[in-house]
Amino acid sequence: MRILLFLATNIAIMMILSITFSLFGIESLLAENGVDLNFQSLLIYATVISFSGSFISLFISKFMAKRSMGVEVIVTPSNQTERWLLKTVQEQALKANIGMPEVGIFNHPSPNAFAVGWSRNNTLVAVSTSLLSHMSQNEVEAVLAHEISHVANGDMVTMTLLQGVLNTLVMFLSRIIGHVVDRNVFNVKSGHRPAFWIVSLVSQLILSLLATMIMMWFSRYREFRADEGGASLAGRKNMIAALSKLEQLQKLPQLPTEMSAFAISLSKMSALFSSHPPLAKRIVSLSTK
């Protein structure tokens, strides 16, 4: 489901932008002779659409997180827990030299947390009710530190840039494949026939799977960095304890797929398409440093 959602979102945004380009008459991919591909135009076309889609996703990420997860942002703390959450995040943000994030709580039986936002100074850090009820204060502090580290490391922007580059390559190569098949298999001499778009779309789907593997590899890498940052902000012992507790709670209901790319994932997925490394490996990595 995560892969399907990833592909569907990217294809939907690219389709909308492609239609917009068509309406303005700037979608031509052929050279003046109407036969050969104009690689420069194709590269510009692929780059603009891909990076536009990536940045649109980034800019609406906080809004979408609030809506999809039902996050209640803490404006005026109503209890001791909310006051402690705000105070802890404020202290960690100050140490990490980032702007104060919005802090929220969402109601879900999965012990999770996530951070989203388009810049280091405009983010949302949210924790689930289950995480608050199943973890000690020190463990929750470590989880918050992990998310603050994601923000301080600029992971959201870096993932967006990587996604833009990969999407550009996917679109660029898929159109070339479609063009070659159109010319050599279907013997189309000029212009493009339906086969070009069909082959391009199929190629885009296949290449997107490969691109997703690269995205997920980087996502796993950034988790180790965020663990190190969390250990620096909240203490290595607390960070290891938090990961150990999450490992114990693996059988609890999981976070919906639409937010799993941002969250501390507990599900066991295929290694190539997993956005987070196994918790056991993360614990070992922290324990041996």
N, C-alpha and C positions, 0 to 999 in steps of 0.2 A: 504493500500500500504506500509506503514511504516513497519508493521509486516511482510508482505511478503518479503520485501527487507531485513529485519533483518534475517529472517530464510534462505532465499536464499543465502545470503552472507556467513553465518556460515556453511551451508550445503556444499556450493561450496568449501570453504577452507578445510573443514574436508574431503571432498571426494578426493581432490587433495592430501592431506597429507596421507590419507588412502591408495591411490594407490601407493604413494611413499613408504610407509611402506611395502606394499605387494611386491613391486619390490625388496626390500632388505630382504624379507623373515622374517620379524619380527612382523607379524600381528597375529600370532597364539594366540587364546584366550582360548584354551582348555588345560586341564592338560595332562600329558603324556599318560593317558589311553584313550584319545580321546573321552571321554564321559562327564566328569565334566568340569565346567568352572574353569579356572585358574584366580582367583580373583585378585591376585597380578599383573599378566600380563595385565589383563583387566584394572585395575586402572592405571597402567603406560601408557598403550596404550591411554586411554581416556585423561589422564592428558597432555601428550606430544602433542597430536593432538589438544586438546582444547586450551591450552595456546599458542601453536605455532600460531594457527589461530587468537587468540585475539591480540597477539603482532604484527603479520604481519599487521593486520588492523590498529593498533596504529601507527606503523612506517610509513605506507603509507598515513596516514590520512591527513597530510598537503598537500602532492602532489595531492591527490584525491580532496581535497577541492578546490585547485587552478584550477584544470582542470575542475571539474564539475560545479563550480560556475563562472568560468571566472574571477577570482580575479586578479586585476591589483595591484601588489605589488608596494608600493611607495618607490622608490630608491632615486630619486632626486625630491623633491617637485616641482610641476609646478605651484602651486597657493597657495593662503593664506589658504584655507581649508586644503590642504594636509600638509602644514607646521604646522598648528595647530594640526592636528591629530597626526603627529609624535611627536610633543612636548608634547602633553597631555599623550600619551601612554608611552613615555619615563619617564615622571615625575611619573606616576602611577606605572610603573614597578620598579622604584627606591624605592618608598615607600613600595611596596609589597615585595621587596627584591628578584626579579626574573630577569632573563636576558631579554634584550630588544627584544620583539617579532618583527617579520615582521608585517608590517601594510599594509593592502590592502583595496581596494574598489571594490565592484562588482555591476554591473548594474542590478537592479531588482526592480519592483514596490512595493515589500513588505518591510516594515520598520523593518529590522532585522540586527543582528550582531552575530558573532560566533567566538569561539576560538578553535583551534585544534593544536595538536603537541604532540610529544612523551615524552617531558620533560618540566620542568618549565623554562628551559633556551633555548628551541628550539621550539618556537610556532609561530602561525600566528593568528593575530586578524584582522578581516575584518568587514566592515560595508557596508550596501547597500546604493545606491544612494538615495533611497526613505527615508531611515532613516535620512540622512543628510538634505534632503529637507523639511521634515515634523517636525523636532525637533529643538528646540533651542540649542544653544551651551552648555548650562548647562545640558540639558537633554541628549545630545549626550555624554557628559563627564561622566554622570552617567552610561550610557549603556556600555561605554568602561571600566569603573571601575568594573562593573558587570562581564565582560568577563575576565579582569585581575584577579579578585578574583577567578574565575574558575581555572585559571592557577596557582595562588599562592596556592590554596587549593589542587592542584594535582589531580583535578577531572578526567582528562583524563586517568591518570595511574590507579586511583582507580576504575574507570568504567571498564578498561581493565582487572584488576585483578578479579573483581567481575564477569565479563563475562566469564573469564577463569574458575573460580570455578563452575559457573552454567553450562557451557558447559560440564565440566568434569562430573558433576552429571547426566546431561541429557544423555550423551553418555554411561556412566557406567550403569545407571539404564535401559536404553533402550535395551542394549545388554543382560542384565539379563532377562528382560521380553521376549525378542526374544528367548532366550535359553530355558526358562521354557515352552513357548508355543510350541517350536519345539519338546521338549521331551515329554510333557504331552498331547498335542492336536494332533500333527501329528505323534507321536510315533517313532520319529527318535532316534535310539539307539546309534549312534556314529556319530561324525562329525556334520556338519551343512548343511541343505538343504536350498533351496530358501526361504522357509517360515520363517526361522530365520532372514534373511536380510530384508524381507518385513515387518515382525512384528516389527523388530528393528527400521526401518525407520519410520513407522507409530507412534510408541511409542516416537521416537525422536521428531517428529513434535508436538505431543500433549504436551510432557514435555517441549518443547521449548516455547510453549505458556505460560505455568506456569512460566518458567524462565524469560520470557519477562516481566511478571507482576512484578516480583521482581526487575528487572533492572529498570523499569519505576518508581517504588516506590522510589528507591534510587535516580533516576534522579530528581524526584520532590523534594525530601529532599535537594539535593545539590543546587537547585535553591534558596531556602530560605537562605542558607548559603552564596551564592554568592550575594544575595541582601544585606545582612548584610555587607559583605565585600565592596560592591559598595558604601553603605552608609558611611562607614568608610573612603573610599578614596575620594569620590566626594561630600559627605554631604548627610544626610538623606533626607532633603527637596528636593534636586535634584533627588535622587533616586526615591522617591515617585512621583515626577512630571513626571519622565520618564515613570514609570509604568502606571501612569494615562493617559499619552498621548498614549501609546501603546494600552491601553484599548479602547480609543476613535477611534483608527485606525484599529480596528479588522476587519472591512469589506473590507479592501484593499486586493489585491491579496496576497496569501500566499507564503512562501518560499517552493521550491521544497522539496519533502520528503527526498531526499538523504542527505540533510543537516539539517533537522529539529531537529535531536538529539543534535546538537550543538548550535542551535539558540534559540532566544527568541520567542517561538512559540505563535501565536495568534489564532490558530485554536481551535475549540471546539471538542474535541475527547472524546472517552470513558474514564472515570476516571481511570480505571485499566490500560489502555494502553497509557495514556498520559504521555509524558516525562516532561511536565511542569505543575505546579499547576495553577489554574485559577488566572488571574492577580488581581482580586478583593481580593483574599485571601492573595496574596503577599503584596498588599498595606496595608491591615488590619494588617498583621504581622509586617510590618515596623512601622506603625503608633502607635501601642500599646507598642512599646519598647522604 
